[in-house]
Amino acid sequence: MSDLFKKYLVQDHSTRIQAVRLTEAWQTGLAHQHFPSCVQSLLGELASAAVLLASNIKFDGTLVLQLQGGGPVALIVVECTSALTIRATATLREGKTVPEHGTLQTLLNADGQGRFSVVLDPGKKAGMAPYQGIIPLQGDTVALVLEDYMRNSEQLDTRLWLAADAQHSAGLLLQRLPDHGGHAQQTAGAETWNRLKQLAATLKHDELLALDSDEVIHRLFWQEALEPFEPQAVRWYCPCTRERVAGMLRTLGQQEIQEILAQEGNVEIVCNFCGKPYHFDAVDCAGLFVEKPGPHASDSSLH
């Protein structure tokens, strides 16, 4: 498994360092989704950011990061569970042209009404309600938007370096932890934080994409005493299946399905989230409405 999330604590426990580099999961996610390169990059950066932030969820739930605006890109959304399964997609606005070198601001916030939202969904966990935070889409990059959110909404000093292309999505996170102890320990923690920020600032965009996480951590922090955590695997997962699509088609009713077949010759459904296509021809559609025998049904021809 090449797609691993890595986490470390510095020796004085004042700062956490996290890194991720996605290859298989990212390429699986792009297999049925085709976006302009500038949109693909934003989506990939948000995907790695979601992994880095979801890893710190204290319950079994899902983190949703969403960029929404009135430009050529209507929506970019990534979901990452506490088990580090991800899915991600983008919605382009019909009738709008995506510029070749579009940026976060020109693609999503040209009218100044763009929004960034964070949702923490605890699922069915008793006694916990979903949390949602929404802020204006300020900052020239995904990393800057997230840093602003973490600093102002979560009161956590956070630095992020993110990069993505068609092959890889990668990210590095530094986060200062709440101070504990006396003045001397707080001073030492501040010195550690400033030193690590300066070291990480030397990381180049192309290096983040080209090097695996271990190489990035070693190159930047080889002089630091780091306490490593057990690496965690990251994988792409979208719950769409042919069976689920078939169930949805049954709810439309046989008459409506027949009308679609008469017009189109077959029924094509594309998952709104991962872009995976599902094809149902006339025989497949007929089978949707054939009552299947129960597990105890017998074959009368044997009697």
C-alpha positions, -999 to +999 in steps of 0.1 A: +000+000+000+017+032-012-011+055+000-002+061+036-009+088+061+021+095+084+020+113+117+047+124+142+051+144+174+081+165+181+100+156+212+085+184+234+050+175+222+044+211+211+037+203+175+023+176+153+037+169+118+015+150+093+021+139+057+002+121+030+008+112-006-020+096-026-014+077-058-036+047-061-066+063-043-062+095-062-060+078-096-090+056-087-110+087-079-101+103-113-108+072-133-143+083-142-139+121-136-123+143-162-117+179-152-095+207-165-060+205-149-066+236-128-098+222-113-081+188-109-053+204-089-078+222-065-097+190-060-065+170-053-053+196-028-086+196-010-084+157-009-050+156+008-061+184+032-092+164+041-070+133+050-047+154+071-075+170+091-098+139+093-070+119+109-075+140+141-113+133+144-119+119+179-149+098+169-161+075+141-175+100+116-169+119+084-152+152+076-166+171+046-147+200+031-166+221+005-156+250-017-186+267-033-190+298-055-205+315-084-176+311-110-170+285-136-167+259-108-199+257-088-187+232-062-157+212-050-164+187-022-143+160-005-154+135+021-130+117+044-140+093+071-121+088+104-110+055+088-093+075+060-116+065+032-121+094+007-142+104-022-141+137-040-158+155-069-163+189-086-192+204-104-186+228-133-212+255-140-230+249-173-224+276-199-192+289-182-157+284-196-130+272-173-098+293-180-067+273-187-048+289-157-077+293-134-071+299-097-091+293-066-104+329-067-111+331-104-127+297-106-149+299-075-150+335-061-151+359-091-182+375-076-169+376-041-197+354-028-176+321-025-178+301+007-157+275+024-175+251+047-165+223+071-189+196+082-182+171+109-208+143+107-208+119+136-232+095+117-255+076+140-234+082+171-259+088+200-259+122+215-238+139+188-251+164+163-234+174+131-212+205+132-209+230+103-187+259+100-189+284+071-165+312+062-159+335+032-136+321+006-106+342+014-070+333+003-053+326-030-049+289-023-067+260-007-039+259+019-044+295+029-082+291+031-078+261+055-051+279+076-074+308+080-103+285+091-082+266+116-067+297+131-100+317+135-126+289+140-106+262+158-079+285+174-052+262+162-020+275+145-018+254+114+004+255+083-003+234+052+016+226+020-006+210-007+000+199-043-018+177-069-016+167-105-030+138-125-008+112-108-005+123-072-022+143-044+001+152-015+001+173+016+022+183+047+007+197+078+022+214+109+000+221+138+009+237+171-008+219+200-022+238+230+004+248+256+008+229+288+031+235+317+049+267+328+064+296+310+097+278+301+078+250+284+056+274+265+087+294+253+104+261+242+072+252+223+071+285+205+107+282+195+100+247+182+070+259+162+090+287+146+119+265+137+097+238+121+078+264+101+111+278+087+122+243+078+090+233+061+089+266+042+118+253+021+096+226+006+090+231-031+057+223-048+074+198-072+092+181-043+060+175-025+046+157-056+078+138-066+090+126-032+072+101-009+063+111+026+093+095+043+116+114+020+098+147+026+100+143+064+136+132+063+147+161+041+130+187+062+133+174+097+163+151+098+178+169+128+146+167+148+138+140+173+104+128+161+080+103+177+062+084+149+027+070+150+016+039+132+010+047+095-026+045+083-037+034+048-058+058+028-082+044+001-108+057-022-144+045-015-177+055-030-207+035-019-224+036-053-230+001-067-250-014-096-274-028-071-281+006-056-286+021-090-310-007-099-330+000-068-332+037-077-344+028-112-371+005-097-385+035-078-391+053-111-415+026-122-416+003-152-436+027-174-411+055-170-382+032-176-399+020-208-403+056-220-366+062-214-357+031-234-380+041-262-362+075-265-326+065-257-324+028-264-308+022-230-305+038-196-273+055-186-267+065-150-236+083-138-228+085-101-230+122-091-200+118-067-174+096-084-186+097-120-187+060-125-212+051-153-238+024-151-254+010-183-287-008-184-300-021-217-335-034-225-328-068-211-313-054-179-343-031-174-368-059-179-350-078-152-355-050-128-392-058-125-390-096-125-400-109-091-372-131-079-381-164-061-376-164-023-349-185-007-374-214+000-390-214-034-389-248-051-387-257-088-420-273-098-403-291-126-387-314-100-421-327-089 
